[in-house]
């Protein structure tokens, strides 16, 4: 069974990435709004992102190396991004996206190879 700190890290980083993706891309749904408003809204969302990311990384560092945390974070980011791209923008999931994610899954396998 996975270490509790790893599970907490994964949950907190997933929440963090929801805010991150909304900060980075959510304003594109409102292209007619003033740019200064999009910037302020993105800053607000980024603040919420950091409220989950900072404790998540501190908790994760108790059980994982920085490299392991980074690879997992990238996986979380791509999964959350895919959901946001589908939900907000109607993007479809294509075979090459699935192939790229399988490669990323390989990165996770390699980064944890030999870890006890």
N, C-alpha and C positions, 0 to 999 in steps of 0.2 A: 504494500500500500504506500502511495506517495506520502512524503513528509508534509505535515500540515502547513509549514511555511511555504512550500512550493505551491500548494493549492491556493493559499491566500495570495501569493504573488500572482498567480494566473488570473484569479478573479479580479484583483485590483487593477492589473494591467489591462484586462479586457474592458473594464469600466472606463479606465483612462483613455483607451484607444477609441471608444465610442465618442467621447468628447473631442479627442484629437481630430478624428475624421470629420466630425461636424464642424469643427473650427476651420479646418483646411478647405473643405469642399462644400459645406452646407450653404454658404453665402452665394454659391453659384446658382442656387434655385431662385435667388432674388437679385438678379443682375440689374434690375431697374432701380434698386435702392442706392442711395449715395455710398460711395466707396468708404467714406469715413465711418458710416454706420456699420458697414460690413467689417471694418477693421476693429471697431469697438466690440461688436458681437463676437468676433473671433477671439479677441483678447479675453473676454469673459469666459468663453468656452475653454480656452487654453488654461486659464486659472483653475477651472474645475478639473481639467486633465491632470494638472500637476498635483492637485489635492489627493488624487488617487495614485499617481505614478511614483511620487517621492516615497510614501510609506510602502508601496508595493515593492519598489527596488530595495529599500532597506530590509524588508522582510525576506525577500528573495535572496539577498546576499548572504543570509545566514546558512543557506543550503546549496547555493549554486555559485559557479564562477561568473565573472562578468561576461565572458564569452557565451556561456550557456544562457544567461539571462537575455543577452542581445539577440541570439538566434531565436529564442522563444518569443521575444517581443516582436520580432519581424514577422513571425508566423501569425501571431495574434493580430498584428496590424493588417496583414493581407486578408485574413478572414473577415475582420470587422469592416475593412474597406469594401470587400466584395458585397457584404450585406448592405452597407450604406449605398454603394453604387447601384445595386439592384432596387432597393427600397425607395431611395430618393430620386434616382435618375433613370430607372428602368433599364439599366444595362443588363445584358444577358451573360450567362456563364457559358464560355465556349471551351472546346476541347483543349486548346492551347493554354488556357488559364489553368485547367485541371492538370495538364502536364507540368506546368511551371510549379504548381503547388506540390506535386509529387516530388519534384526536385528539391523543393524547400524541406519537405518531410525527410528527404535523404540527408539534408544538412543537420536536421535535429538528431537523426540517428548517429551521424558521425560525431557530433559535438558531445554526445553522451556515451560514445563507445568507450568501454573500459571503466566507466564510472561505477563505483560500488555503492 
